[in-house]
């Protein structure tokens, strides 16, 4: 096998250096198939955002995110 090992377009010296720059985390995302994208984001916002934020503040942040992604 041949090739170059690049991180953000910069060549990495060897595989050990790459190991020092990166890691692997297994991710198991479970989505509720009956929810829309917006509903899923609002559900996650309720679970993950600062508990001191009001529902209106959380919904505003979700709306801003949706706007940024779709515009």
HELIX and SHEET records of a PDB file:
HELIX    1   1 UNK A   15  UNK A   21  1                                   7    
HELIX    2   2 UNK A   37  UNK A   48  1                                  12    
HELIX    3   3 UNK A   55  UNK A   70  1                                  16    
SHEET    1   A 2 UNK A   6  UNK A   7  0                                        
SHEET    2   A 2 UNK A  10  UNK A  11 -1                                        
END                                                                             
